[in-house]
Structure formats: C-alpha cells, structure tokens
C-alpha cells in the first residue's frame, strides 16, 4: 500500500535512510512511508513521509504506485501499552471498539490472545 502524501504531517527528501529516526523524533508520528523513486528526468527523489494517523482514504493500493515502503512506529510510548490501551484479563487483550491507529506495544503484557475486531 501507499499512504497519500497530502495527509502527511511532514516529508523529507533524500533522508530516507533515517526515516525511522525522524519518526521517532516527531512526537505525533505513528507511521512513515519511504517513496524510493528516483527519476532525474522528472526531478523525483526518494522521500520520507511522516504520518500521525491514517484513514481509509489515505491508503492507495500498491497497484497504483510502486517503489514505496511503509512502516509504523515501534516506540511503546507512541503506541501505548497493550493492557493500558485495551482491557486485559484471563490471557486475552480485548481491543474491540478502541479506534486504534496501530497495535499497542505488548512488551510485559500477559496476553496470549488479541481481539482487534
């Protein structure tokens, strides 16, 4: 998939090797995408896009665009702790109806089942 650049909260040209660090440094960043296209004729250079949220309309099918890598923030602070964001009981993390933007961090959680329905 490709995220619509218009909804990005920021972008950086030619810094695609540090996109993870750029996202980590931006408090609102939850996702980032790297567009790896380089075309000197079109003056298109690799670019990193940072996103704070994604909606269905922001997702462009991969068939419409190539050379894009998508990632989400791995920071537990940004994602939230699983059993704080969701209800954990009896080995199950119940994340139903939470309107999650990304899956919460599970480090230290005592859950073996995750309900995202």
N, C-alpha and C positions, 0 to 999 in steps of 0.2 A: 504494500500500500504506500501511498504518498500523502503527506499532510499538506493541505492548502497553504502556500506561503503567506497569503493575505491575512491569515489568522495568527501568524507567528508573533510573539512578543518581541522578537529580535532576530537578527541574522548577522552572520559574519562571513565574509568572503575570504577564501584562501586560508582559513584557520580550521579546516576540517579535522586535523589531527588532534585538536584539543577541544572538540565539541563536548566531550564528557566533562572536562574541567570547566568549560564555560557554563554548562547547565548547572553543575554543582555550585558555582559561584553566584548564580542568579537565584535568589530565594523563591521566586514564583515558578521556575522551570520544573516541569514534570516530565516532559518528553522532548526529544530532539530528533531532527532528521538531517541526514547528510546527503545533499544532492551532489553527486560526483561527476557531473557533466563538465567536460572541458571542451570548448569549441572556440578556437581563436578567430574563426570567421564570424561567428555570431557574438563574440566577446562574452562568452558564457564561461564562468569559472566555478570551480567547486565552492559550495556554500553550505554553511551550517545554519539551520533554522531552530529556534528555541520556542517551545510552546508551554503555556501554563495549563491549558485544557484543550481537549479535542471533542468536537461534536460529530455526529454522523455526516454532516455536510462538509466537514473539514477533511474527510478521508476520500482520496481519489484512487480508484482502482489501479493496481500496478500495470494493467494492460495499457493504460493511457499514458504512462510515463515510465521510463527506465532509469537505471543508474541512481537509485535512491535507497539509502539505508535508514531504517527507523529504529529508535531506541527509547527506553523510558529511564527515568532517574532511578538509581539504585539506593539512594540515601533513605535510611529508615526514618529520619526526621521529616523528610518531604512526603514520604508515602504513608506515614503513620504506623504505629504498632498494631499488629493484627488484632489482638484482644482488647485494644482501646477503641479502635475504629469499628470493630464488629463484636458480636456477642459470642464469647467462648464458653462452652460447657460440654462436659462429657466427651472430650476429644473432637468436638465439632466447632468450627468457626462459622457462625451464621452471619453472612454479609448481605443477606437479602434486603432489597429496598433501601440501600445506602447511597445510591447515586455516586458510586465510586468512579474516580477518574483513572485509577490504577490499582493494582492489587497491593494491599498493605504488606508491610515487612513482617515476615513470620519468625524472625530470629527470637528464640526464647519462648515462643508460644507452644503450648501443649495441645496442639490440634493436629489431628491426622486427616480430617475431612474439612473441606472448604466449600461452602454453599454460596455461589455468586449469582444465583437465579434472581 
